[in-house]
Amino acid sequence: MIWNFTPCEKGSKVVGIGETIKLGDVEFTVNEIATTKNVVREFGSNVQGTYLLANMTVTNKGNEAITTDTSF
């Protein structure tokens, strides 16, 4: 997933590698993080900057289907 990050709000919970956070019926676990200076997008153009790459496990604990998307 590629996200644009903003600073955490005061009082926000910071989740570390291997920790799980639950939002409603969905659990997100951070497996691994890395940074990169260059990302190649779907049409081959390079996007410059510093990016945080997050490998996460998403678990649906509810009875309704969910959709996940990497285009945040």
C-alpha positions in Angstrom: 0.0 0.0 0.0 1.2 3.5 -0.7 -0.1 6.2 1.6 0.5 9.9 2.1 1.1 10.4 5.8 0.2 13.3 8.0 1.5 13.7 11.6 -0.4 11.8 14.2 -3.0 13.6 16.2 -2.2 14.1 19.9 -3.5 11.0 21.8 -3.4 8.7 18.7 -2.3 5.1 19.2 0.9 4.2 17.4 0.9 0.6 16.2 4.3 -1.2 15.9 5.4 -4.1 13.8 3.6 -7.3 14.8 0.9 -5.4 16.7 -2.8 -5.5 15.7 -5.3 -2.7 15.7 -9.1 -3.3 15.4 -11.3 -0.9 13.6 -14.9 -2.1 13.9 -14.9 -5.8 12.7 -11.6 -5.4 10.8 -8.2 -6.1 12.2 -5.0 -4.7 10.7 -1.6 -6.2 11.6 1.6 -4.5 10.6 4.0 -7.2 9.3 6.9 -5.2 7.9 7.8 -1.6 6.9 10.4 -0.1 4.6 11.1 3.2 2.9 12.0 3.9 -0.7 12.8 7.1 -2.6 11.3 5.9 -5.9 8.0 4.2 -6.8 7.0 3.1 -10.3 3.3 3.6 -10.8 0.9 1.6 -13.0 1.8 3.5 -16.3 5.6 3.3 -15.7 6.1 6.9 -14.7 8.4 7.3 -11.6 7.0 9.2 -8.6 9.7 10.9 -6.7 9.8 11.4 -2.9 10.2 9.3 0.2 7.6 6.6 0.7 6.8 4.3 3.5 5.9 0.8 2.3 3.8 -1.2 4.7 3.2 -4.9 4.5 -0.1 -5.6 6.4 -2.5 -8.4 7.1 -6.2 -7.4 7.0 -8.6 -9.8 8.8 -12.3 -9.4 8.5 -13.9 -10.7 11.8 -17.4 -9.7 10.7 -20.1 -11.3 8.7 -20.2 -8.8 5.9 -17.7 -8.8 3.0 -15.2 -5.9 2.9 -13.1 -4.5 0.0 -9.5 -3.6 0.4 -7.6 -1.3 -2.1 -4.0 -0.3 -2.4 -4.8 3.0 -4.2 -5.0 5.2 -1.1 
